[in-house]
């Protein structure tokens, strides 16, 4: 059982008697194998300054509950925005329908934890609205003053605070307060009639104070400008099959999409993943070790415990190239004869939990990062990635590069524009030829979508060399 620190919210006990809620929950899951009552309150604010003007100022507050009853592969779920005993009774009646005649035995409850991976600070209360607006305007002025070629600046600031309580039929109660903040800066530069853009940002499970410090946002603005200026000099990307070096940090988004989703328990239980049935088999080159770690302090994807109450953990998925684990929620773990890994996540009280990533990383190797690029005879060095698409069933992916360079005979040449990296996750893992020592994490801006639900995540990797990927471009 965990105890939440002081928050700006009213205690849930003022709206719902715990004893009555527990009796209703127990009646709802009787004869089932699992279930819980998930209560949530959330406040969030977003500000966008675009071209010198505030284009968006939003504030949202929501509260509600979700009640789940589980038996086998079936789950009954009902939710409401009214936290009251009458609403809970109606939800219980609905969720109960999924259990039929029952006959199941409740699975053991998750262990409690008092570990705190992030402060309970309220990001929305760390700076006044006027101070946040003033900072956005200061960022705009600073970015424009860095280079006369800057013609447009967009600054986005977001903050949220989520309070979660989970009541289980055994009587256990788990409480967590989850802050989140993010700052991003995008710039457009123009020279000789050509316009290019660059963006940078950062954030995590912390307050706004650090993000609003000039030492932080000035660095973000300079990085956004650097990328935009690099792209001004970019040449059309080549096309063909070639070796690709991936930079550390944010390029781990390719690992997240092309490999991570395929290692979530539900896809493997249903046989729809490219990795289904391969437990204990070699699925990657020697030296490749991939973990999902929700315990990294203050990171965007970290959680003290997941949305079922299971403490977050560090799950080894691929070890030295061998598939050794999947990410599991409670339901899929039980059906697969495995243990929950703390990856049962949901977007909000209105959504049912499912296996989701937290912070997914490839661990460092022994190769010198500079030497990896120097060993590249003819290929692309991809430093930044934008959007991508992945087919979970076969791992095939297409990713666009936001910053990439042509490399010939180990020499980094001109930046290239319009490069896309095409391949499939299982094949790419087997073609990893070198793994750098420079593991880096993303700056803290990532979100992941699955089945219509979005949750914050983190990624990371060292510099990698992957052979024989298809590069899509426009150069002859």
Secondary structure, DSSP 8 states (H G I E B T S, - for coil): -------SS--GGGTS-HHHHHHHHHHHHTTSSEEEEEEEEEEEEEEEEETTEEEEEEEEEEEEEEEEEEETTEEEEEEES--SHHHHHHHHHHHHGGGTT---------------SS----GGGSS-HHHHHHHHHHHHHHHHHH-TTEEEEEEEEEEEEEEEEEEETTS-EEEEEEEEEEEEEEEEEEETTEEEEEEEEEEESS-STTTTSHHHHHHHHHHHHHHHHHHHT-EE---EEEEEEE-SSTTHHHHIIIIIGGGBHHHHHTT-STTTT-TTSB-S-TT--EEEETTSTT-TT--SB-TTS-B--EEEEEETTEE---B--HHHHHHHT----S-EE-SSTTS--EE--SEEEE---SB-HHHHHHT-SEEEEEEEEEEEEEETTTTEEEEEEEEEEEEETTEEEEEEES-EEEEEHHHHHHTEEEEBS--EE--S--EEEETTEEEE-EEEE--EEEEEEEEE-S--
